[in-house]
Structures are given as structure tokens and as C-alpha cells.
């Protein structure tokens, strides 16, 4: 039976700052994962002018059972999008930006070059802004990761989403060990980059499976792990199996810290890009502290 009393409270997005940012996103003809994936933190984040830009359109070639983003045949890439993204980030004066995308299995490189062009446009127009990218897995896209890490971003994020035993039901188009290898390859080729990955809980995973996943991420030298409650977007999506208690989130956090992660964010409303700017500043401090110890 679900623990309904622990279901997180979600704020209604209606502040002036939220409405201003929503208008700017519409004006620049951009997509955000905040809107497309129905993120529960959109009211808080947008009121602080924190957002995650989603490039390459709003239609995904995958159909993950947990995700609210539309599935179908995407439009061709817009070559002007990277510059529009950079223009908006400059207008907002953001010190840190998160760039993500839909899966684009229809493209030869999965959209890797489009990530590169967006990074380069940001570096040119707003060089003081740190850049975090949250990428798809580029499954069967030879050379895609090599393109991106030549740019490179400041933080490379790719989410495992769930434990391997649930992949066929929750993330059927992906492969657990491919995603792990992707994260490992990034750190191998760019040793100083920060890497990050996240999972949802409440999908039916076991504690020992989460512990093994943490070990797998540490074996891939991932610095930062996020753990959040899965919330079913619509009745047609994968059902919530459990609303995890805050005590359990704290246990997961202590477990992950004991395994050597530089940072861990673990709570019901934690999402991959939640508080990303503050987290990046803390990551740099913690790495410096570890290196000087």
C-alpha cells in the first residue's frame, strides 16, 4: 500500500518572476525540461531564474514509462537554436545553466554536435556562465561522446534513472551498462570534469539494488548523485510503487556519502537539475578540499 501521507507538496507556479521567465522562454521559442517533463520544482526554480533548457525540440524518439515528454517523430534540428539559447542565458545573467535534450535516435550522432554548438555559443556570448549538460545515452552513436567532451562542459550529467532490474519496464530503450560506460568514458578522457548521475526511487527497487548502483557509479568515478521520488505524470505512465519517507532518503544519502561521492542530494523533490548552480559551487569547493587534504 502506498504511503500517501508522504507524497510531496508541489507549489503552484504563479509568481511574477515565474511569469516573466515563462514569457521569455516563449519569446525565444525554446523548450525547457521544467515544462515538458512537468517538474514539481518549477515554481521554486523559475522564481529564482533557474531553468533547464531542452534543445533539439520537444518530441523524443524514446517512450520511457516514467517520462512525460511527448514521443514521436521529431522535427529537423534548428541551426539557430544554440544562439537563441545563448542569447536568453545572457539576458537572464545566469551564472550556471543546465542544457538537456530529448533522445534523438533519428540523428546520426544523436544530436551530439548540436550540444557542442550550444556549448560554444554560450562560451562565446556569456563566458562567465558555467555549463552543465544532461545528455541522453547516445546508444549506438559511435563518436558522439568524443564530440561533446572536446567542447567540454563544466559538468557532464547522465541519469541512470533506476536500478538495472527495472530497465525493461521503466527505461526499455536504454541499457544500464552502456550508461555506466558513458559516464566512465567522460571521466577517463577529461579527468578534471565533474560527472553526475541521478535515480528515482519509489518504482519498486530494493535497497540493496540502490546500494549496488551507487557502487557502480563510484566505479565510474561519478562525483555527484541525486536521488528523488518518482511521481507518476499521468495515469498511463508507470505507477508509483511507494512514497519513500524522508528518513529513507537520509539513509540513502549517508550510504552514498560513505561510498565516496563528493556530493549527494537526496529528498522527495530532488531532481537532476535542482539547485544546480549552488551545487556546482559546492562541488568545486569539495574537490579543492579533497585535493588539499
C-alpha positions as CSV (number, residue, x, y, z in Angstrom):
1,X,0.0,0.0,0.0
2,X,1.3,3.4,-0.9
3,X,2.3,5.8,1.9
4,X,0.1,8.6,0.6
5,X,0.9,10.8,3.7
6,X,4.5,11.2,2.4
7,X,3.5,12.4,-1.1
8,X,5.4,15.7,-1.6
9,X,3.6,19.0,-1.8
10,X,4.1,20.9,-5.1
11,X,3.8,24.7,-5.3
12,X,1.6,26.4,-7.9
13,X,3.7,28.4,-10.4
14,X,2.2,31.9,-10.4
15,X,4.9,34.4,-9.1
16,X,5.8,37.5,-11.2
17,X,9.3,36.1,-11.7
18,X,7.9,32.8,-13.0
19,X,5.6,34.6,-15.4
20,X,8.4,36.8,-16.7
21,X,10.6,33.8,-17.3
22,X,7.8,31.8,-19.0
23,X,7.3,34.8,-21.4
24,X,11.0,34.9,-22.2
25,X,11.1,31.2,-22.9
26,X,8.2,31.6,-25.3
27,X,9.7,34.7,-26.9
28,X,12.9,32.8,-27.7
29,X,11.0,29.8,-29.0
30,X,12.8,27.4,-26.6
31,X,11.8,24.3,-24.8
32,X,12.5,23.5,-21.1
33,X,12.5,20.2,-19.4
34,X,10.9,22.0,-16.5
35,X,7.7,22.4,-18.5
36,X,7.9,19.4,-20.8
37,X,8.6,16.9,-18.0
38,X,6.2,18.6,-15.6
39,X,8.9,19.1,-13.0
40,X,7.4,19.6,-9.4
41,X,10.1,22.3,-8.7
42,X,9.2,24.7,-11.5
43,X,7.6,27.3,-9.3
44,X,10.6,27.5,-6.9
45,X,13.3,27.3,-9.6
46,X,11.7,29.8,-12.1
47,X,11.0,32.3,-9.3
48,X,14.8,32.3,-8.8
49,X,15.5,32.3,-12.6
50,X,16.9,28.8,-12.5
51,X,15.9,26.7,-15.5
52,X,16.9,23.7,-17.6
53,X,16.9,24.4,-21.3
54,X,15.9,21.4,-23.5
55,X,17.4,21.6,-27.0
56,X,16.5,19.7,-30.2
57,X,12.8,20.1,-29.9
58,X,10.1,18.8,-27.6
59,X,9.5,15.4,-29.2
60,X,11.5,12.3,-28.1
61,X,12.3,9.2,-30.1
62,X,12.0,7.0,-27.0
63,X,9.0,6.1,-24.9
64,X,10.2,5.7,-21.3
65,X,7.5,4.6,-19.0
66,X,8.2,7.3,-16.4
67,X,8.6,10.3,-18.7
68,X,6.0,13.0,-19.6
69,X,7.8,14.2,-22.7
70,X,5.9,13.6,-26.0
71,X,7.1,10.6,-28.1
72,X,7.0,10.7,-31.9
73,X,8.9,11.8,-35.0
74,X,10.9,14.9,-34.2
75,X,11.3,18.0,-36.4
76,X,14.7,18.7,-38.1
77,X,17.2,20.5,-35.9
78,X,17.0,24.3,-35.8
79,X,20.5,25.6,-36.6
80,X,19.6,28.9,-34.9
81,X,18.7,27.3,-31.6
82,X,22.2,27.3,-30.0
83,X,22.4,31.1,-30.5
84,X,18.9,31.7,-29.1
85,X,19.8,29.7,-26.0
86,X,23.0,31.8,-25.5
87,X,21.0,35.0,-26.0
88,X,18.5,34.1,-23.4
89,X,21.1,33.0,-20.9
90,X,22.9,36.3,-21.4
91,X,19.7,38.2,-21.0
92,X,19.0,36.4,-17.7
93,X,22.5,36.9,-16.5
94,X,22.7,33.3,-15.3
95,X,25.9,32.2,-13.6
96,X,25.1,28.5,-14.3
97,X,23.0,26.9,-16.9
98,X,21.8,23.3,-17.4
99,X,21.3,22.1,-21.0
100,X,19.5,18.9,-21.7
101,X,17.7,17.3,-24.7
102,X,15.2,14.7,-25.8
103,X,16.6,11.5,-27.2
104,X,17.3,11.9,-31.0
105,X,17.8,8.4,-32.2
106,X,16.9,9.6,-35.7
107,X,20.2,11.6,-35.9
108,X,23.5,10.0,-37.0
109,X,25.3,11.4,-33.9
110,X,22.2,11.5,-31.6
111,X,22.5,15.3,-31.5
112,X,26.0,15.4,-30.1
113,X,27.1,18.2,-32.5
114,X,24.1,20.3,-31.5
115,X,25.2,20.1,-27.9
116,X,28.7,21.2,-28.9
117,X,27.3,24.2,-30.9
118,X,25.2,25.2,-27.9
119,X,28.2,25.0,-25.6
120,X,30.4,27.0,-28.0
121,X,27.7,29.7,-28.4
122,X,27.4,30.0,-24.6
123,X,31.2,30.2,-24.2
124,X,31.4,33.0,-26.8
125,X,28.5,35.1,-25.6
126,X,28.5,34.6,-21.9
127,X,31.9,33.1,-20.9
128,X,31.3,33.7,-17.2
129,X,28.4,31.2,-17.2
130,X,29.3,27.6,-16.1
131,X,27.7,25.0,-18.2
132,X,26.2,21.7,-17.1
133,X,24.8,19.3,-19.7
134,X,22.3,16.5,-19.0
135,X,22.6,14.2,-22.0
136,X,20.8,11.2,-23.4
137,X,22.7,7.9,-23.7
138,X,23.7,8.2,-27.4
139,X,23.1,4.4,-27.7
140,X,24.7,3.1,-30.9
141,X,26.0,6.6,-31.8
142,X,29.8,6.0,-32.3
143,X,31.9,9.0,-31.6
144,X,29.1,11.1,-30.0
145,X,30.6,11.4,-26.6
146,X,34.0,12.2,-28.1
147,X,32.5,15.2,-29.8
148,X,30.9,16.6,-26.7
149,X,33.9,16.2,-24.4
150,X,36.1,18.1,-26.8
151,X,34.0,21.2,-26.1
152,X,33.8,20.5,-23.0
153,X,31.1,21.4,-20.4
154,X,31.9,22.1,-16.8
155,X,29.6,19.3,-15.6
156,X,28.6,16.2,-17.5
157,X,25.3,14.6,-16.3
158,X,23.7,11.5,-17.5
159,X,21.0,9.8,-15.4
160,X,20.8,6.1,-14.8
161,X,17.2,6.7,-13.7
162,X,16.6,3.4,-11.9
163,X,18.2,0.1,-11.0
164,X,19.0,-2.5,-13.8
165,X,16.3,-4.9,-12.8
166,X,13.6,-2.3,-13.7
167,X,15.1,-1.1,-17.1
168,X,12.9,-3.3,-19.3
169,X,9.8,-1.9,-17.7
170,X,10.8,1.7,-16.9
171,X,13.5,2.5,-19.5
172,X,13.1,-0.1,-22.2
173,X,15.1,1.8,-24.9
174,X,18.2,2.1,-22.8
175,X,21.0,-0.2,-21.5
176,X,22.2,0.2,-17.9
177,X,25.8,-0.8,-18.5
178,X,26.0,1.4,-21.6
179,X,25.0,4.4,-19.5
180,X,27.6,3.5,-16.9
181,X,30.3,3.1,-19.5
182,X,29.4,6.5,-21.0
183,X,29.9,8.2,-17.6
184,X,33.2,6.3,-17.1
185,X,34.5,7.3,-20.6
186,X,33.9,11.0,-19.9
187,X,36.0,10.9,-16.8
188,X,38.7,8.9,-18.5
189,X,39.1,11.4,-21.2
190,X,38.5,14.6,-19.2
191,X,39.8,13.8,-15.7
192,X,39.0,17.3,-14.3
193,X,35.4,17.4,-15.4
194,X,32.6,16.9,-12.8
195,X,30.3,14.0,-13.5
196,X,26.8,13.5,-12.2
197,X,24.0,11.0,-12.3
198,X,20.6,10.5,-10.7
199,X,17.9,8.0,-10.0
200,X,14.3,8.0,-9.0
201,X,13.0,5.8,-6.1
202,X,9.5,4.5,-5.4
203,X,9.5,2.4,-8.6
204,X,9.8,-0.9,-6.8
205,X,13.6,-1.0,-6.4
206,X,15.2,-2.8,-3.4
207,X,17.6,-1.1,-1.0
208,X,20.4,-3.5,-1.9
209,X,19.9,-2.7,-5.6
210,X,20.3,1.0,-4.9
211,X,23.5,0.3,-2.9
212,X,24.9,-1.7,-5.8
213,X,24.0,1.1,-8.3
214,X,25.9,3.5,-6.0
215,X,29.0,1.2,-6.1
216,X,28.7,1.1,-9.9
217,X,28.6,4.9,-10.2
218,X,31.6,5.2,-7.9
219,X,33.5,2.6,-10.0
220,X,32.8,5.0,-12.9
221,X,34.3,7.9,-10.8
222,X,31.0,9.8,-10.7
223,X,31.2,12.8,-8.3
224,X,27.6,13.7,-7.6
225,X,24.5,11.6,-7.2
226,X,20.9,12.8,-7.0
227,X,18.0,10.7,-5.6
228,X,14.4,11.8,-5.8
229,X,10.9,10.5,-5.5
230,X,9.2,9.2,-8.7
231,X,5.9,10.9,-9.3
232,X,3.6,9.4,-11.9
233,X,2.9,12.2,-14.5
234,X,-0.4,10.7,-15.8
235,X,-2.5,7.5,-15.2
236,X,-1.0,6.0,-18.4
237,X,2.6,6.2,-17.0
238,X,4.4,3.7,-14.8
239,X,2.7,3.6,-11.4
240,X,4.3,4.8,-8.1
241,X,5.0,1.7,-6.0
242,X,5.9,3.6,-2.8
243,X,6.2,7.1,-1.5
244,X,9.6,7.0,0.2
245,X,9.9,8.5,3.6
246,X,12.4,11.3,4.4
247,X,14.1,9.0,6.8
248,X,14.8,6.6,3.9
249,X,16.1,9.5,1.8
250,X,18.5,10.4,4.6
251,X,19.7,6.8,4.9
252,X,20.4,6.7,1.1
253,X,22.3,10.0,1.5
254,X,24.5,8.7,4.3
255,X,25.1,5.4,2.3
256,X,26.2,7.3,-0.8
257,X,28.5,9.7,1.1
258,X,30.1,6.7,2.8
259,X,30.9,5.3,-0.7
260,X,32.9,8.4,-1.6
261,X,30.6,10.7,-3.6
262,X,31.7,14.4,-3.3
263,X,28.0,15.4,-3.1
264,X,24.7,13.7,-2.7
265,X,21.2,15.3,-3.0
266,X,18.5,13.0,-1.6
267,X,14.9,14.1,-0.9
268,X,11.4,13.6,-2.3
269,X,11.6,16.7,-4.6
270,X,15.3,16.3,-5.6
271,X,15.6,16.3,-9.4
272,X,18.7,16.2,-11.5
273,X,19.0,19.9,-12.0
274,X,17.5,21.1,-8.7
275,X,19.8,23.8,-7.1
276,X,22.3,23.0,-9.9
277,X,24.1,26.4,-9.6
278,X,24.7,26.2,-5.8
279,X,25.7,22.5,-6.2
280,X,28.3,23.3,-8.8
281,X,29.9,25.9,-6.5
282,X,29.9,23.3,-3.7
283,X,31.4,20.6,-5.9
284,X,34.4,22.9,-6.7
285,X,34.9,23.6,-3.1
286,X,34.8,20.0,-2.1
287,X,37.1,18.8,-4.8
288,X,39.6,21.5,-3.7
289,X,39.3,20.4,-0.1
290,X,39.8,16.8,-1.0
291,X,42.9,17.6,-3.2
292,X,44.5,19.6,-0.4
293,X,43.8,17.0,2.3
